[in-house]
Amino acid sequence: MKNPLGRPYGTMKEPASLGWKPERANKERFAELAKQAGMSAASFFDLMVETLEIDERGLPTWVPKDDNKGQLPIDKP
């Protein structure tokens, strides 16, 4: 059965199976966001990755910065 929100057949260059096991609630939330956007979850994932805003570390801007990097831990045994 064809997904009505999916991409046209044959338009993917190198399809890959992710094989990840996220929390069920997150998977369902992601699928709902994709549906609200009128897209399949796979198309929504690709769009999200292709349009991420990246910072000077090469990471998405929403990833917390480690301000203690390079410092010795003084509060740990």
N, C-alpha and C positions, 0 to 999 in steps of 0.2 A: 504494500500500500504506500503510495507516494505521499510525502509530507507536503501539504499545501503551502507551508511557509518556507520550504527548502529551496535550495538553489536549483537552477536548471541543470538537468543531467549532463554530465561531461564537462562542467565548467571548473572543476577543481583540478589543480596542477599535480599535487602530491598529497592525497588524502592520508591521514594518519589517525589511528585509534589512540585515545589518550590513556586509557587504562588506569586512571586515578580513581580513588574512592573518597570523595569529599563527604562531609556531613550531609545527611539526607535533606535537612532543612535548607542548607545552602544550595544544594543541587536544585531543589524545587523552586527556591527563590530565583535562581538564575534562569530556569526555564520559564518562569512567570514573567521576568523582565524581558526575555526574548520574545515571548508571545505578545506582550504589550507593545513591543517595537515592531510587531508584524514579521518576525524573523524566526528561523529555526534556531535552536540553541547553538548549533555548530556555526552558523553564519554570524550569530551575535558574538560568539567567542572570538572568531576571526576579526570582526570589526573592532572589538574591544582591544585586542592585542595590537592591531595595526594603528590604532589611534591613541594609545597610551601617551600621556605627557611624561616625559623622562627628565630627571634632574641631572645635575653634574656628576653624580655617582653612577649614572646609567641605570637607575632604578626608577620605578614609578614614583611620582611626587608624594603619594600617600603612604609610602613605606617609611616608618620612623627612622630618624637619623640616630646613629650610635655616637653620642657626644663624648663617650668615654674611651673611644678607640685609641689605642696606643698608651693608655694609662694603666699603671699597675693597680690591681684590686686591693684596696687597703681595708675593706670591711669583710673580707672572706678569709677563712683559715688557710 
